[in-house]
Amino acid sequence: MRQFLDIKNKYPETLVLFRMGDFYETFNEDAKITSKVLGIVLTKRSNGAAADVPLAGFPYHALDNYLYKLVMAGHKVAICEQVEDPKQTKGIVKREVVEVITPGTITSEQALDQKANQFLAALLTHKERAGYAIFDQSTGEFYVGECSKEKISEALRKFSPREILLGESIVYSTAAWYRELNPFVFKIEEWFFNFDQGYNLLTKHFKTNSLKGFGCEDFTLGIAAAGAVFQHITENLNGSISHITALKPIQQENIMGLDGFTVRNLEIFKSLGTQGTHGTLLSVLDKTLTSGGGRLLKSWLNRPLVDLKRLNNRLNLVSEFLKQKRALNGIRKELNNWIDVERILGKISRGKATPRDVINMQISLIRIPFIREILEKNDSVYLSKLASRFPDLNGLTQFLRNTLNEHVPLQIKKGAVIKAGIDGELDELRELSSGGKQWIVKLQASERERTGIPSLKIGYNRVFGYYLEVTRTHREKVPQDYILKQTLVNTERFITPDLKEYEEKILSADEKIEIIETRIFNEVCLEIVKYSLVLQKSAALVSKIDLLSTFSVLALENRYCKPELSLDPILEIKSGRHPVVEKLLSATDRFIPNDLKMDTRINQIHLITGPNMAGKSTYLRQVGLIVLMAQIGSFVPARSALIGIVDKLFTRVGASDNLAGGESTFLVEMNEAANILNNATAKSLILLDEIGRGTATYDGMALAWAITEYLHDQPKISARTIFATHYHELTDLENTLERLENHHIAVKEFGDKIVFLRKIMKGSGDKSYGIHVAKMAGLPNKVVNRAAEILNYHLQNEKTKESKGQAEFNQISIFEQQESEMKQELAKVEIDKITPLEALFKLDELKKKHGI
């Protein structure tokens, strides 16, 4: 307990898993927490001075299962191991914390999604700037970036870190990034965030004189954050950073802007309905065969390009795979045998790799020459150039082949990991061990013959080692040189001096074999770590080949076309389809494609009217997804597509609230609209699905009207805009805004029934068909019929007003009318005859009546 308490004092806010033989034990408050989180029994020692100490533990081999639960409950966990051999130690075995695990650094199989990164971030802000560093412990990926404070949420969202490190004095509970991402947050010492210290740590690690070669020399805050990550991993967590081989700067210039609203509204990663991945763009596109390819797809979707040259290079490679069908099929076959080299390398660098991990790496490396050969054996310059980028790993591959057996156990102690001929002493000991076991078999046969006891057998257990077992019926035949060791109900067990002497040789040989194999295996791992940089480059290239070939397979299976990209502010899509919705339709349904022809110089704004359920939202989203797919380098669901590069993609879709943040549906709607108007440029694409529906009709219509005018009239914002609305009054804007064009969803009426044709047509729609849709939804007939009566009454009333010239829509007249009514009511109040309290009540009444 004294030893435990000394360690606990060094890690006060950490659960300490204290190794005791075959168990990890926790004590005191740690035991109470562990018992509650894991659902295991809280007990006490049965004797000794620590008999009143709460205790909870579990078998050491179940660590991964239990560790995941503890860490995901938000706890830091220190693994405290026995660092001495109990057999060779007198008294208390020495123990030390070998590793501290946190939500952002846990790398157990249960914690990791094979096709997703698990990032830890460090964040530092100063005045109006923010610096951040991003690290994946499982792969060694390390990024550094800087941005304005207002953009830190967007920057962090692209990585979705599970854990964020902050200085001790930082208050974060009201920060936008915290409310949106909801990561685990851990405070570390302020001095960890020091630029000079960080700079020195990084240059020392990468063995460089400066960071200019990484392109982040001027990231003062980012470098300080990166240094904090290094310091935290090595000092606080006892972790390894040997597999970090590069520092990648996060550049914003050539990346499409995607705010949180857009990522959510387009359902790129998460479905609005199910909150899962089913029904998302990711679920349709992720046909990757490797874990690295899946992680790369998420990275590309988070960071679409605006660089025309890089995008055309990706599209050309996809096109080449389509032309070279044999190469495509060959590559996909080889990729099926590729095992996650990046994560295996991460395990090796942390000393957590098993023999089977290293063999899996060897299996993957053996595939590289075959992949290269497939890429080179065709007429494609693009594919040949891709093949030439593979670094030479033949030396390492051959070294692994020559050193390790092909079929190895999961654990080193099982033996037979290292090939014969690698170590002379190992070969001798193996011969002794295998020969010794043969000697035991021969001894059993000779003793049976010598004693005349046919049932005599030689057994083994941990307590006595090898022994001769004789049944009680043959007791009189036992020779004089047999020494009795144990008496059982029906048998007796004996030993002989010769048997014990040979036993010591065999057992010591097995122990020495494990020691030598462990030493050689560790040397193999150290050799692999030397190749970290080229291994990561090869793995990254394989991931890229996997993803680009996946785009080719998707194009073949789903009839996608190669988009033509342009720097002009245009969008021309023929027979465009929604990539997700078309996959969710039943076999009997057919997705209706639609065209789009847009040029900011001619028809910058498309105003779309039509009833609910007709397909406006689907149309808007499909345009956004087609643009997004094109700007990650994928072919797109259309017959043809000419896409002017979009620098920022904005959406404003549907109605939702943020009650926990104190934001109503309408406030959320206005927040999204404000974000668009304040950040859009002439090269942006804006998709508006209803504006102003969260407030009173006239207010909402006025706002929608004003926003449309603003988007049209402001030269800096004149972005390509598709605006779906129920406010038919807005169609009059086509007469006053020269670059606004009316469109509608075609509907066919049959008596009191309607059929949605799902087709976008030029011109404005004339009806909303709300009552028809309500009937289709199954509202009681009494409600539907009454609604029709009320609608007819108001329509007739509106016609009467129009005949008197009173129905012209004018926002100013609305406010004037409201003001006039208030003046009349105030004039009726006899101020001299009411009390102050009555005046307050009257004021409150007026405010509620007029919605103030």
N, C-alpha and C positions, 0 to 999 in steps of 0.2 A: 504493500500500500504506500510505503514511503517512496518507492521508486515511481509508482503511478502519480502520486501527488507532485513530485518534482517535475515530471513531464507535463502534467496538467497546468502547472503554474506558467510554463513557457507557452502554452496554447490555451489561454483562458476562455476564449469564446468559440472553442472547437470541441466537437465530440471526439474523444480519444478511444479508439479501438485498440485495446491492450492485449497483445498476443500472449496466451498462456497455453502452451502445448498445442493441442488440436482445436483450440477455441479462441475467438476474439471476445474479450470481456469488456463491459463498461461498468462504471461504479458511480455511486452517489447520484447527483442530478443527471449526469450523462445516462445512467442506467434507467432513470425514470422516463427521460425523453425517448430513449431507444425502445424501451418497452412499449410506450404508447404509439410511436410511429410504426414500429414493425409488428405490433400485435403479439409480442412474445411475453413470457411470464417474467414478472419482476420478483426476484428471490433474494436470498441472503446466504452467506457462507454458513455452513453448519457448525463450524467450530473455529477456534483460534481467536486472536485479538481483534480480527476484523469481522466477527460474527454478526455485528449489527449494521454492516455496510450494505446498502442496496446494490444489487448486482443483476445484470442482464447480459446474456451472451448468445453466440451462435457458432456453429462449426466454421472453421477457417475456409473450407472449400465452398461455402455458400456466400462468400464475401460479395461477389458481383451482384447477386440478387438483392441482398440487404443494403449494400452500399448505395445502390441506385435509389432505393426508397428514402434513405436518410438524406441524401443530397437533394433529391427533388422536393423534399419537405422544407428546403431552405437552409440546411445546416452545412457548415464546414466540418469535414471529417478528417482526423489525423490517424494514419495507419502506423501503429507502433509495433514494430517487429522485434523478435529475438535476434540479436546480431552476433550471438555466440552459440557454439555447438553445445547443447546441454550435456552431451556425453563427456565432453572434455572440460567442463566447467564445474568448479566446486562452489557451492552456495547459490546465490541468486543469479540467474542468467541475465546478462546485460541486455537492455532494450533501448531502442531509439526510434524516433519518428522518421520514417523513410519517405513519407509523402503525405501531403495534405490535399484533399480532394474538395472541389467546390462545384457548383452547378455549371460553371463555364469551362471546367477542365476535366470533368469526369469522362472517361473514355471506355467504360465497360460496354459490352455488346448491347445490354439492355438500354443503355442511355443514348446510344448513337443511332440515328437514322442513316442508313448506309448511303442514301442519295441526298443527304443534306449536311451542310457544314454545321459545326457547333462552335459558335464564336464567343470569345471573351473580349470585352472592349474596355479601354481606359479613356476617360474623358476629362479634358481640362479646358476651362473657359477663362478668358481674360478680356475685360471690357466688352467689345462687340464681336470678338473672335472666339472660335472654339477649335481645339485640336483634339484628335482622337486616334487611337491605335486599335487595330482589330487583329485578333490572334485565334487560330484554330489549333489547339493542342494535339488533336488527332492526326492532322495532316502537315503541320508546320507552316501553313499559309500565314503570312504576316503583312498587314497593310498599315499605311499611315496617311492621314489626311488632315486638311484644315478647311474651314468654311466660316461663314458668318453665323452668329449665335442663332439667328432665326431659322437657319437651314439645317441645324444639327439633327432635328427629328427625321428629316428626309434622308440625310446622310446615314444615320444609324439604321433606318428602316431597311435599307438595301442589304444589310447584313443580319438583321434581326438577332443581335447578340443575346444569349441567354443570361449573361452576367455582365455587369458594368462596374468598373472600379472608379471610385471617386476619392478626392481628398477628404480628410476627416471633418473639415469645417463646412463642407458643401451641404446645402439644404436642397433636396431634389423632389420632394413629394408633390409640389405643384408644377414641376417642369413638364412641358408638353411632351417631350420624348418619353418621360416616365409614364405618363397617363396613357400614351398610345401603345408603347411596347411592353410595359409592365415586366421588366427584367428583374432578376435578383440583383441587388445592389450591395456591394461590400466596400466599406471605408478602409483606406490604407493611409499610412503616414504621409503628411503633406510633402516632406522632403523627397519622397520618391519621384515627385513631379518636378524635376530640376533639369533644365535644358543642358547645361554643361555635363552633368552626370550622365544624362541620357545619351548625349552625343558620344561621349567617351565609351560607354557600354556598347553602343551599336558599332562604332568603328573597330573596337577591340574584337567584338564577336565576328564581324565580317572580314577582319584583317585588312582594313582599308585606311587610307589617310584621311578621307572625307566621305561624305554621303552624296557627293555630286553625281557619282556614277549611278545612283538609284533615282535621281531626279527629285529629291525631296530635301535638298540642302537648306532651303529657306523656310521649311515647315517648323518654325520655332516651337509652337505649342504642340504640334503633332509629334515632334521628336521627343519632347518632354514626356508626353503620354506613352510613347513607345518605350522609353527608358523605364517608366513606371511598370509597364508590363514585364519587362525583363527582370527588374528588381523583385517584383512580386512573385513571379514564377520560381525564381531561383532561391530567394531568401525566405519568403513566407510559406511557400508550398513545397520546397525541396524538389521542384520539378526540373525536367530537362528541356533545354532549348537548342540542343545540338542539331536537330533536324530543321531549324530555321536557316535557310540558305540564301534568302533574298528578302529585301524590303521593298514592297510594291507601293508606289505613291498612288493615291486615289485622285484621279483627275476628273473634274466636272465638265470641262469644256466640250468634249466630244461625246457626251452622254445625254440621251433624251431625258428631260425632266418628267418624273412620274410622282405626283404627290400621293399621299395616303388615300385620299378620296378616290382617285382614279384606280389605284391598285385594287381597292375594295370593290368599287362599282363594276369594274370589268371582270371581276371574279377570276383573276389571274392565278392566285394561289389557293384561295379559300372561297367556298360557295357561300353566298349570302343566305341561302335557305338552310343548308345542312351544317354549315361551318366546318365541313370536311373538304377533301380534295375532289370528291366526285362531282362532276359537272363544272369543272374548272378548265381553263386553258392548259394548265400544267398537266392535268390528267389526260388530255388529248395528245399533247406533244411528247410526253415522256415515254417513249418507246426505246430509251437508251438501254444498252446491254451491260454497261459497267457502272459501278457506283460513282466513279469520277465523272462520267458523262452526265449522270443525273444531277450531280452537284453543279456542274458547269452550266447546264440548262437553266437552273434557278438563278445562277449568277448573271447569265445573259438576259433573262427576263427582267431581272431587277435593274439592269444597266443596258438598255438598248442603245445602239450606236447612232450617231448623226454623221459619222465620218464616211463619206461616199466611197472612198477607195477601199477601206476595210470591209464595208458591207458588200461591195461588188466582188471582192476576193472570196468572201464566204459564199455568196450566191453562185459564183463560178465553180467552186469546189462541189457544191451540192449538185449543180448541173452536170459536172464531169462524172460524178458517181452514178447519176441517172443514165448517162450515155454508156458508161462502162459497167454493164449489169453483172458481168462475171466478176469484176473486181469488187463490186458492191457486195455480192453474195459471199465472196471469199473473205472479205474483211469482216462481215458480220459473223461468219463462222468462227474466225480467229478470236474475235472479241468475246465470244461466249466462254472462252477459256481464260480470260483476263481476270485476275483477282486484284483487289484494291491495294496496289503498291504503295500509295501515299500513306494509307493508314497502317500498313504493315511496317513501313519505315518509321512511323511515329511510335509504334509499340517497341521496335528495336531500340530506338534512341532513348526510350524511357526504361529499358531493361525489363520489359513486360512480354517480350516475344517468346513464343513456344517454338520447338523444332518444326512443327507443322506450319507455322507462320512463314518461316524462312523457306521451307520447301514450296509453299504457295507463291512466294515471291519468285523463286527459281522457275516455277511453271509459267508465270507471267512473262518473265524475261526471255524464256525460250521462244515465246510467240513473236517477239519483235522482228527477228530476221524474216519470218514468214509474212508479217504485215508489210515490211519494207519491199519484199519481193513482189507481192501482189500489187502494190502501188506503182512499182517501177515497170512491171510487165504489161504496159499498155501504151497507147499513143498520146496520153494526156500529159502535157507539160505541167499542169497544175498539180496532178497527183504525184508525179515524179519529184517535183519541188518539195512537196509535203514529206515524201519519203526521205529526202536528203537531210531533213532537220533532225532525224533521230541521232542522238550521240552514240558512241561506240560503247557497248556494255558487254562485249563478248568475253573480255577478261574476267569480269565478275561472274558472269554466267558459268563459265568453265570452272572457275574456282569453286563455286557452290556445287556443281556437278561432281567434281573430283573429291570433295570433302564430305558431303552428306549422303547418307543412304537415301534411296528413292522413296521408300516407305518408312516413315518415322512415326514414333508414338507422339501423343500430345504433350507428354511430360518427359523431361530429360532423364528423370530417375528410372524410367522404364527401360532405358538402355537402347542399344542398336541404332544410335543416331549418327555416329561418325563412321565413315568407311574404314575397312581394313587397309593397312598399309600407310596410314597417316601418322600413327604414333606406335613405335616399337613396343614400349611398355604396355600400352593399351592392348595390343595384339596378344602379348604374352599372358596378361591377366585374363583376357577373354578365353584363351585356350585353357588356362587353369580352371576358370569358372565352369566352362562347359564340360571339360574333362572331369572335374570334381563331381559334377552331378552324375556323370556316367559311373564314376567310382562308387557312388552311393548305391546305384542300381546293382552293380556287380557285387558289392558287399552284402546286400540283402539276399541275393541268390546264394552266395557262398555260406552265409550264416545259416540259412535254412538247411543247406546240405550238412553243415558241421553239427548243428544241434538236433537235426531231425524234427524240427518244428515247421511244418508246411505253412502255417498261418503267420509266421513271424514277418513283421514288416518294419521298415524304417520310416519314421515320420519327422515332422518339424513343427515347432511353434516358437513364438518370440521369447517365451519364458525360459525353456530348457534348451532351445536349439534343436539339433538332431538327436533322436533317441530310437532305441529298439523296443518294439512293443510286442508283448507275448500275452496270450490269453491265459487265464488262471488254470485251465485244464492241462496246460503244458508246463506248469511251474517247476516240476521236478526235473525237466530236461534243461533248465537254464544253467549255462556253464559258470564256473567259479569266477572267471574274470569279468563277468557282467556286474555293474554297480547299480543298485536299485535307486531310482530317482523319484518315482511317483507310483502310488497304488490307487487304482480306480476300482469300480464295482466289479468288472469282469476281466480287467487287464492290468498288467504291470508294465512300467516303462523303465528301461535300463540304458546306461551309457557304457562305453568302453574308452580307454585312453586313446586308441587309434582313431576312433570315430570323432572324438573331441578335437584331436590334433588336425584332422583333415577339415573338420567343420570350420575351424579358425581360418585355415587357408582359403576356403571357398568364400566365407563371409567377408573376410578382409579384401579378397579379390573383387567382390561385387561393390564394396564401398569405394575402393580405389578406382574401379571402372567409372563409377558415377562422378567422382571428383575430376578425373581426367577428361571425361566427355563434357562435363560442365565447363571446364577451362577452355577446351578447344571450341566449344559452341560459342562461348563469350568472345573468343578471338575472331570467330566468323562474323559475329554481330558487329564488332568493332571495325572489321574490314568493310562491311556493308555500309556503315555510317560514313566512311570515307567517300563513298560514291553518292552521298545524299543529293547533291546538286544535279548530277546527270540523271539520277533515278527520278527525281521530281520533274525534270524537263521531259523525260520520256513518258512519264505517267500523264503529264498535262497534254502532251501531243496525242496520246492514245485517247484521252477524254475528248479532245477536239475532233478527232477522226470519228469517234463513236457518235458524237452529237451531229456532225455534218452528214454522216451516212444515215443517221436517224431521220433527218430532214428529207433526205432522198426517199427513204422508205415511206414516210408520210405522204410525200408528193405522189408517189406511185399508187398508194392505197386509196388516197382521198381525192385524187384529181386536182391537186394544187398546181398553180402556175408560177412561173418565175416572174417576180415583179420587176418592172423597170423603174429605176430610181432617178430622181431629178432634183436639182436645186431650186427649181421654180415652185411657187406656191400653188400647186395644183393637186387634184385628186381625180383620177379617172379609173373607175372600177367597173368592169363588165361582168355581169352575172356573179356578183359577190355573194358569199354565203357565210353564215355564222359557224365557225369551226366546231363549237361545242354543241349548239342546239341541233345541228344536223346529225350528230352522233347519238343524241338522246331520243330522236324520233323513232317511233315503231316502224317495223318493216313495211307496213302498209302506207305510211305517210311519206310525203316527199317535200323536201325543203324548197321553198320558192325563192330563187335567187333574185337579186335586184342590182340595178346599175346606179352609178353615181358619177356625175361629171361636174367638177367644181374648179373654179379658178378665181382667186381673190380679186383679180382685175375685172372680172365680168359678173360672177355670181357668188360672191364671198359667203353669203348667208343663205342657207336652205331652211326655210320655215316649213315644218311638217305638221299638218293637222290630220285628225282622224280619230276614231273611237278607241277606247281601251280594248285590249286583247287583239287589236288588228295587226300588231307587229312593229310599232314605232320603236319601242325600247330595244327589241332584237336588232332592228336595222341600225340604230345608233351604235350599239355595242359591237356589231359585226364590223363596222367601219373602223372603230378603234382597234379591234383585235387584228384586223388585216394589216393596218399600219404598224402595229407593234410587232407582229410576226415578221413583216418585211424588214424591220429595223433591228432584228436579231440575226438576220441572215437566212430566214426560212422562206420557202415558197408559200403561197397564200391561197386560200379557198376562193378562187374566182376563175373566170375564163381568161381574163387579162387584167393587168393592174399597172397603172402608171402613177407612181407615188412621189410627190414632192416631199423631200425630207422634212420631218416634223421635229422641231427642237424641243417642244413641250406638249404633252398630251394631257388635256383636262377633261374631266367628266363631272356632271352634276345630275345625279340620277335618283329618282324615287324620293321617298319620305322616310326619315329616320330621326331618332332623337338621341340625346346624350344626357339622360336624366341625372346620372351620377356626377357629371361635370356641370350640372345646373344649366343645361342648354336644351331649349325646346326644339321641336321639329323645325319650326320656322327659323329659329336662330341658327341651327345646323345648316339649313338650306342657304341662308344668307352668308354664313361663314364660307361655304364652298364657293358661292358666287363671288364674294369679295376676293378670295384667293385667286380666282380666274382673272378677274378684271385688273388686279394689281400685279399679276405676273406674266400674263400672256404677251406674246410678241407677234409680229407679222408672219412668222414661220410656224406658229403653233396650230394645233387642231383642238377645237372646243366642241364638246358634245353635251348639249343641254337637254335633259329629259324632264321638262316641266320646271318652271320658275314661278314662284309666287303662290303656289297652291296651298301653302301652310298658313295663309292669313285670309282676311276678308276678300271677297271677289274683286272689288274695285281697287283695293290696295295691291293685290297680287297682279292684276292686269296692268296697273300703272307701273309697277316695278319691272315686269316683263317687257313692257313697251320701252321704258327708259333704258334698260340693259341692252336691248336689241339695237336701239339707236346708238348707244355708246360704242358697242362693238363695231358698228358700221362706220361711225364718224371719226373715231380716233385713229389717226394714221399709224401710230406706234402699235396699236392692238389689232388692226384690221386682219384678224386671223380667220382661217377657214372655220366656219361655224355651222353646225347642224343643230337646229332648235326644234324639238318636238313639243307641241303645246296643245292644250284644250281651249285656249282663249282664241276663238275664231276672229275676234275683233282685230287681232294682230295681223291678219292677212291683208288689212288695208295698208300696211306699211310698204307693200310692194309698189304702191303708187307714189310713195315719197322717198323711199330708199332705193337708189338705182342699182345697188349690188345685192339686193335681197330678192330671192326667188321662192315663190310658193310651191309647195308639193303636198300631196295628201296620199293617204292609204286607201286604195280602192276597196269599196264595199258594194255588194250586190244585195238588193232588197227583194224579198218574195213575200208580199202581203205584210204580216207583222213579224216576219223572220228576216234575219240578215245572214249573209255569208261573207266572211273575211277573205279577200283574195290575196292578201299579203304582198300586194304589188304597190311600189311607190310610183305615183303618177304626178305629172306637172299640174299646177293649178291648186286652188284651195278646196278643202273639204267643206261641206255645207251642214253637216250634223255631227253630234257627238255620240248618238246611239246609246247613251248611258242606261236608259230604261230597258233597252233590248238586252244589254249585257247583264243587267241585274236579273232579268227573267232567265237568261241562260245559266246564271249562277244558282238558280233554284230558290229565289225569294218567293214567299207566298204570293199567290195571285192577287190577294186583296191589297197587299202593299204595292205591287206593280201597277195595278189598275188605278189605285189612288194617286200614285206618283204621276201617272199619265194625265189624270184630271188636273192635278196642280200645274203640271208643265203646260198644258193647253191653256189654262187660265192665264198664266203669266205671259205666254206668247201672245195671246189676244190683247192683254193689257199693254204689252210692249208695242204692238201695232198701233193701238190707240194713241199712245204717247208719241210715236213716230209721226203720226198724222198731224199732231199738234206741234211738231218740230222740237220736241223736248228730249229726244233720245240720243242726240249726238254725244259721243263719248268725249269728255274733256276733263282731265284730272283736276284742273284749276277750279272748275265749276263745282266739283264734288266738295272740295275744301271750302269754297265760298258758301255753299248751301249749309254745310255743317256749322260754319261760323255764324251764319244768319240765325239758325235755329237756336244756337246757344245764347245769342244776344237777346232774342225774344224771351227765352226762359229766365234769363238773368234780370230782364227789365220787370218781370212780374214779382220778383222778390222784394218784399218790403223790409229793407235793411234795418230801419229803426225799430221794427217790431219783433225781430228774432234775436235769440241769444247767440253768443259765440259758438256754443256747442251745436245749436241747430244750423248755424252757418256752415260748420264743418261737415255735418251730415248732408246738407244740400250740395256742397261742393263735391263730396264723394259720389253722390247720386248722379250729378252731371258728368263726372269723369267716366263712370261705368256706362252710362247711357251712350256716350259718344266715343267710347273705346279709346280714351286718352290714358 
